[in-house]
Amino acid sequence: MDYFDGKTALITGASRGVGYALARELATRGARVVISARGEKRLHDSLEKLRKITPDIVAVAGDVGAWEDAEKMVFAAVDNFGGIDILVNNAGVSMRGNFSELTPEVCQQVVQTNLLGCMFPSLAAVEHISKVGGHIVFISSIAGLFGLPGASAYCASKGALTGLCESMRIELHQFGVHVGVVHLGFTEHDPEKRILAADGSQVLPDRPAHNTQEQAAKAIVGMMQKRKRRLVMTPPGKLGGLAYRLSPGLVEKAIVTAKSSSWAIFKDFE
Ligand SMILES: NC(=O)c1ccc[n+]([C@@H]2O[C@H](COP(=O)([O-])OP(=O)(O)OC[C@H]3O[C@@H](n4cnc5c(N)ncnc54)[C@H](OP(=O)(O)O)[C@@H]3O)[C@@H](O)[C@H]2O)c1
């Protein structure tokens, strides 16, 4: 029997992108899945596609940064499937722009979605997941490993997930709950994906992709099954993370140099 067979998973931000790929992977492996996002049309379309894999799929529209909506997502899992084994805090928003140019609204939206939007669903689900020694996973980024130019609020919100994850892991050890963080690298994105510019306007992402959504989903599911504390995806993520641990000053110097040169990868880092 597959490890995920019969387990109930709530995946936030699963109407598209990595969250949708993850919902598809878990559904294929026999899990009962609750997907959530704000946009109802896309969420409904994704629900219909997933229903072709299994009837045990429920969709809940809502904002992860709003406590009532986060509770609603967890209630949907408990009401429909009798409990919750897995929470993947995947919903997130990216931004570009130097810190001095950010509007207060952009700072608020990024932190509200990427940090409180992980805390609220976790808080609503923790008691249920503790009962079954399940999984709570946070989808972070290479930008959660070290600071990157043009992404300050994003780095702050993703970096904070590491602290949240570490505290929760210790507190939940007694209940056998696996709490893990995934540092995604540049991943293929859907055409609808938008990121926030410094002034709050929505712009297209402009980065290369180092892995597909399917590869990311399979790696995340694998780290859950092995109950790993941390997964760092893509060669730049692994190399950058290691280099930063060994010599943060050197990495900072390399980024400053790269930023002023034509080494464009650091301009597009997420
Ligand atoms: N793609 C990458 O290269 C990459 C790299 C590193 C880290 N990540 C992280 O991986 C995660 C997924 O990225 P992705 O590229 O798949 O993103 P995406 O294509 O933009 O999808 C984001 C999903 O989250 C939902 N969402 C956004 N804000 C929400 C909110 N406040 N409440 C509820 N749902 C919300 C979106 O639907 P609605 O807009 O309709 O709500 C959508 O379903 C994010 O946390 C991102 O930061 C991605």
The ligand as an SDF file (V2000), in Angstrom:
LIG
                    3D

 48 52  0  0  0  0  0  0  0  0999 V2000
    8.0900   28.9620   -8.7150 N   0  0  0  0  0  0  0  0  0  0  0  0
    9.2830   29.1680   -8.1960 C   0  0  0  0  0  0  0  0  0  0  0  0
   10.2890   29.2880   -8.9290 O   0  0  0  0  0  0  0  0  0  0  0  0
    9.4580   29.2410   -6.7010 C   0  0  0  0  0  0  0  0  0  0  0  0
   10.7500   29.3580   -6.1830 C   0  0  0  0  0  0  0  0  0  0  0  0
   10.9290   29.3940   -4.8140 C   0  0  0  0  0  0  0  0  0  0  0  0
    9.8390   29.3210   -3.9680 C   0  0  0  0  0  0  0  0  0  0  0  0
    8.6000   29.2390   -4.4840 N   0  0  0  0  0  0  0  0  0  0  0  0
    7.4550   29.1680   -3.5690 C   0  0  0  0  0  0  0  0  0  0  0  0
    6.6530   28.0440   -3.8970 O   0  0  0  0  0  0  0  0  0  0  0  0
    5.2830   28.3310   -3.6480 C   0  0  0  0  0  0  0  0  0  0  0  0
    4.4720   28.0790   -4.9180 C   0  0  0  0  0  0  0  0  0  0  0  0
    5.0030   28.8600   -5.9640 O   0  0  0  0  0  0  0  0  0  0  0  0
    4.3440   28.8720   -7.4190 P   0  0  0  0  0  0  0  0  0  0  0  0
    5.3810   29.3660   -8.3630 O   0  0  0  0  0  0  0  0  0  0  0  0
    3.6720   27.5980   -7.6890 O   0  0  0  0  0  0  0  0  0  0  0  0
    3.2660   30.0630   -7.2170 O   0  0  0  0  0  0  0  0  0  0  0  0
    2.0170   30.5120   -8.0970 P   0  0  0  0  0  0  0  0  0  0  0  0
    1.9960   29.8790   -9.4550 O   0  0  0  0  0  0  0  0  0  0  0  0
    1.9780   31.9950   -7.9930 O   0  0  0  0  0  0  0  0  0  0  0  0
    0.7830   29.8850   -7.2810 O   0  0  0  0  0  0  0  0  0  0  0  0
    0.4910   30.3840   -6.0320 C   0  0  0  0  0  0  0  0  0  0  0  0
   -0.7730   29.7070   -5.5340 C   0  0  0  0  0  0  0  0  0  0  0  0
   -1.0670   30.2660   -4.2410 O   0  0  0  0  0  0  0  0  0  0  0  0
   -2.3660   30.8870   -4.2960 C   0  0  0  0  0  0  0  0  0  0  0  0
   -2.3040   32.0440   -3.3970 N   0  0  0  0  0  0  0  0  0  0  0  0
   -1.5350   33.1550   -3.5190 C   0  0  0  0  0  0  0  0  0  0  0  0
   -1.7910   33.9840   -2.4900 N   0  0  0  0  0  0  0  0  0  0  0  0
   -2.7180   33.3850   -1.7170 C   0  0  0  0  0  0  0  0  0  0  0  0
   -3.3810   33.7580   -0.5220 C   0  0  0  0  0  0  0  0  0  0  0  0
   -3.1540   34.9240    0.0780 N   0  0  0  0  0  0  0  0  0  0  0  0
   -4.2830   32.8980    0.0080 N   0  0  0  0  0  0  0  0  0  0  0  0
   -4.5410   31.7080   -0.5930 C   0  0  0  0  0  0  0  0  0  0  0  0
   -3.9390   31.3050   -1.7230 N   0  0  0  0  0  0  0  0  0  0  0  0
   -3.0450   32.1480   -2.2710 C   0  0  0  0  0  0  0  0  0  0  0  0
   -2.5940   31.2230   -5.7710 C   0  0  0  0  0  0  0  0  0  0  0  0
   -3.9590   31.3360   -6.1360 O   0  0  0  0  0  0  0  0  0  0  0  0
   -4.7530   32.7360   -5.9570 P   0  0  0  0  0  0  0  0  0  0  0  0
   -3.8640   33.8010   -6.4850 O   0  0  0  0  0  0  0  0  0  0  0  0
   -6.0120   32.5370   -6.7420 O   0  0  0  0  0  0  0  0  0  0  0  0
   -5.0080   32.8870   -4.5010 O   0  0  0  0  0  0  0  0  0  0  0  0
   -1.9870   29.9820   -6.4170 C   0  0  0  0  0  0  0  0  0  0  0  0
   -2.8810   28.8950   -6.3220 O   0  0  0  0  0  0  0  0  0  0  0  0
    5.2410   29.7690   -3.1510 C   0  0  0  0  0  0  0  0  0  0  0  0
    5.2510   29.7950   -1.7510 O   0  0  0  0  0  0  0  0  0  0  0  0
    6.5350   30.3530   -3.6860 C   0  0  0  0  0  0  0  0  0  0  0  0
    6.9810   31.4420   -2.9160 O   0  0  0  0  0  0  0  0  0  0  0  0
    8.3760   29.1880   -5.8430 C   0  0  0  0  0  0  0  0  0  0  0  0
  1  2  1  0
  2  3  2  0
  2  4  1  0
  4  5  1  0
  4 48  2  0
  5  6  2  0
  6  7  1  0
  7  8  2  0
  8  9  1  0
  8 48  1  0
  9 10  1  0
  9 46  1  0
 10 11  1  0
 11 12  1  0
 11 44  1  0
 12 13  1  0
 13 14  1  0
 14 15  2  0
 14 16  1  0
 14 17  1  0
 17 18  1  0
 18 19  2  0
 18 20  1  0
 18 21  1  0
 21 22  1  0
 22 23  1  0
 23 24  1  0
 23 42  1  0
 24 25  1  0
 25 26  1  0
 25 36  1  0
 26 27  1  0
 26 35  1  0
 27 28  2  0
 28 29  1  0
 29 30  1  0
 29 35  2  0
 30 31  1  0
 30 32  2  0
 32 33  1  0
 33 34  2  0
 34 35  1  0
 36 37  1  0
 36 42  1  0
 37 38  1  0
 38 39  2  0
 38 40  1  0
 38 41  1  0
 42 43  1  0
 44 45  1  0
 44 46  1  0
 46 47  1  0
M  CHG  2   8   1  16  -1
M  END
$$$$
